[in-house]
Amino acid sequence: MSEVKTSLRTINIISVVVPVAVAVLLGIRTKPDLGEWTRVLPGLNAIINSLTSVFLILGLYFIKNKNREAHRKVMTAAFGLGGLFLISYVIYHLTNPSTSFGGEGVIRYVYYFVLISHILLSLIVLPLVLRAFYFAVIGEFVKHVKLVKYAYPIWLYVSITGVIAYLMISPYYA
């Protein structure tokens, strides 16, 4: 099997395992206690998502201005922040119960629209981003550009709506 096929198969496996693992973590009733520090993780995740959004916008700016090196650096940073976010998100949900949204009326519908669209698109964007990053690393820029046309706006939306969802639910954290 070629190296590319092996890498794409690995990306497919990661793209399935990560959401399944997160779903399992959300369903765990008895949470291990790793300490109070885990309660700051949602705020940290919002900061990570905010920085990711900034790096994504900078990445677009740099590539539009043909500054490939700056583009590569900020997109690699955004990709790294995505990994850091995932680790932090998993630790938080492994150790803390889910928080219910307490808003009422129209704001409740707005929150659930933001949250559900964020979750669904995060499932879609993971394999797209992994593939786009992989193609950039191996120098397959035609494939990279084709994927980024879809991955970029979804990734930016997921990053921004992650922050919005946090801001909307943060008053209800215990």
C-alpha positions as CSV (number, residue, x, y, z in Angstrom):
1,M,0.0,0.0,0.0
2,S,1.4,3.4,-0.9
3,E,2.3,5.9,1.8
4,V,-0.5,8.3,0.6
5,K,-3.1,5.6,0.9
6,T,-1.8,4.6,4.4
7,S,-1.9,8.2,5.5
8,L,-5.4,8.8,4.2
9,R,-6.6,5.6,5.9
10,T,-5.1,6.8,9.1
11,I,-6.9,10.1,8.7
12,N,-10.1,8.2,8.1
13,I,-9.6,6.2,11.3
14,I,-8.8,9.4,13.3
15,S,-11.9,11.1,11.8
16,V,-14.1,8.3,13.2
17,V,-12.3,7.5,16.5
18,V,-12.2,11.1,17.7
19,P,-15.9,11.8,17.6
20,V,-16.8,8.4,18.9
21,A,-14.4,8.9,21.8
22,V,-15.9,12.3,22.6
23,A,-19.4,10.9,22.5
24,V,-18.3,8.1,24.9
25,L,-16.7,10.7,27.3
26,L,-19.9,12.7,27.3
27,G,-21.9,9.7,28.3
28,I,-19.7,8.7,31.3
29,R,-21.7,9.3,34.5
30,T,-18.9,8.9,37.1
31,K,-16.2,11.4,36.3
32,P,-12.7,11.1,37.7
33,D,-11.5,14.0,39.8
34,L,-8.4,15.6,38.4
35,G,-8.8,18.7,40.5
36,E,-10.4,22.1,40.3
37,W,-8.1,23.3,37.5
38,T,-10.2,21.4,35.0
39,R,-13.0,23.8,35.5
40,V,-11.1,26.6,33.7
41,L,-10.8,24.5,30.6
42,P,-14.0,25.8,28.8
43,G,-12.6,29.3,29.1
44,L,-9.2,28.1,27.8
45,N,-11.0,26.4,24.9
46,A,-12.7,29.6,24.0
47,I,-9.3,31.4,24.0
48,I,-7.9,28.6,21.8
49,N,-10.8,28.9,19.4
50,S,-10.5,32.6,19.3
51,L,-6.8,32.4,18.5
52,T,-7.5,29.7,15.9
53,S,-10.0,32.0,14.2
54,V,-7.4,34.8,14.2
55,F,-4.8,32.5,12.7
56,L,-7.2,31.2,10.1
57,I,-8.0,34.8,9.0
58,L,-4.3,35.6,8.9
59,G,-3.6,32.5,6.9
60,L,-6.1,33.6,4.3
61,Y,-4.6,37.1,4.3
62,F,-1.1,35.8,3.8
63,I,-1.9,33.3,1.0
64,K,-3.9,36.0,-0.8
65,N,-0.8,38.2,-0.6
66,K,1.4,35.3,-1.8
67,N,3.3,35.1,1.5
68,R,3.5,31.3,1.6
69,E,5.9,31.1,4.5
70,A,3.8,33.3,6.8
71,H,0.7,31.3,5.6
72,R,2.4,28.0,6.4
73,K,3.4,29.2,9.9
74,V,0.0,30.6,11.0
75,M,-1.9,27.6,9.5
76,T,0.5,25.2,11.3
77,A,-0.2,27.2,14.5
78,A,-3.9,26.9,13.9
79,F,-3.6,23.2,13.3
80,G,-1.6,22.8,16.5
81,L,-4.2,24.9,18.4
82,G,-6.8,22.4,17.1
83,G,-4.9,19.6,18.7
84,L,-4.5,21.5,21.9
85,F,-8.2,22.3,21.9
86,L,-9.1,18.6,21.5
87,I,-6.9,17.5,24.4
88,S,-8.3,20.2,26.6
89,Y,-11.9,19.4,25.5
90,V,-11.5,15.7,26.2
91,I,-9.9,16.4,29.7
92,Y,-12.8,18.7,30.6
93,H,-15.6,16.3,29.5
94,L,-13.8,13.4,31.0
95,T,-13.7,15.1,34.4
96,N,-16.8,17.4,34.5
97,P,-20.5,16.9,34.0
98,S,-22.2,18.5,31.1
99,T,-23.7,22.0,31.7
100,S,-27.3,22.7,30.7
101,F,-28.2,25.9,29.0
102,G,-30.4,27.9,31.2
103,G,-31.6,30.6,28.8
104,E,-35.3,30.8,27.9
105,G,-37.2,32.1,24.9
106,V,-35.7,33.0,21.6
107,I,-32.1,32.9,23.0
108,R,-32.5,29.2,23.7
109,Y,-33.3,28.5,20.0
110,V,-30.3,30.6,19.0
111,Y,-28.0,28.8,21.4
112,Y,-29.1,25.4,20.2
113,F,-28.8,26.4,16.6
114,V,-25.2,27.6,17.2
115,L,-24.4,24.5,19.3
116,I,-25.9,21.9,16.9
117,S,-24.4,23.5,13.8
118,H,-21.1,23.8,15.5
119,I,-21.1,20.1,16.5
120,L,-22.3,18.8,13.2
121,L,-19.8,20.9,11.2
122,S,-16.9,19.9,13.6
123,L,-17.5,16.3,12.6
124,I,-17.3,17.3,8.9
125,V,-14.3,19.6,9.2
126,L,-12.0,17.2,11.0
127,P,-11.3,14.9,8.1
128,L,-11.2,17.9,5.7
129,V,-8.6,19.7,7.8
130,L,-6.5,16.6,8.4
131,R,-6.4,15.9,4.6
132,A,-5.7,19.5,3.7
133,F,-2.9,19.8,6.1
134,Y,-1.5,16.4,4.9
135,F,-1.6,17.5,1.3
136,A,0.2,20.7,2.1
137,V,2.9,18.9,4.1
138,I,3.6,16.5,1.2
139,G,3.5,19.3,-1.4
140,E,0.3,18.2,-3.2
141,F,-0.9,21.8,-3.4
142,V,-3.5,21.2,-6.1
143,K,-5.3,18.8,-3.8
144,H,-4.7,21.0,-0.8
145,V,-6.3,24.0,-2.6
146,K,-9.3,22.0,-3.7
147,L,-10.0,20.8,-0.1
148,V,-9.4,24.2,1.5
149,K,-12.2,25.7,-0.5
150,Y,-14.5,23.6,1.7
151,A,-12.4,23.1,4.8
152,Y,-11.5,26.7,5.5
153,P,-15.0,28.3,5.8
154,I,-16.2,25.4,7.8
155,W,-13.2,25.5,10.1
156,L,-13.6,29.2,10.6
157,Y,-17.3,28.8,11.3
158,V,-16.6,26.0,13.9
159,S,-13.9,28.1,15.6
160,I,-16.1,31.2,15.9
161,T,-19.3,29.3,16.9
162,G,-17.3,27.5,19.6
163,V,-16.5,30.8,21.2
164,I,-20.1,32.0,20.8
165,A,-21.5,28.8,22.3
166,Y,-19.1,29.2,25.3
167,L,-20.1,32.8,25.8
168,M,-23.7,31.9,25.8
169,I,-23.4,28.9,28.2
170,S,-20.7,30.3,30.5
171,P,-23.1,31.9,32.9
172,Y,-24.6,28.5,33.6
173,Y,-21.3,26.7,34.6
174,A,-21.5,25.5,38.2
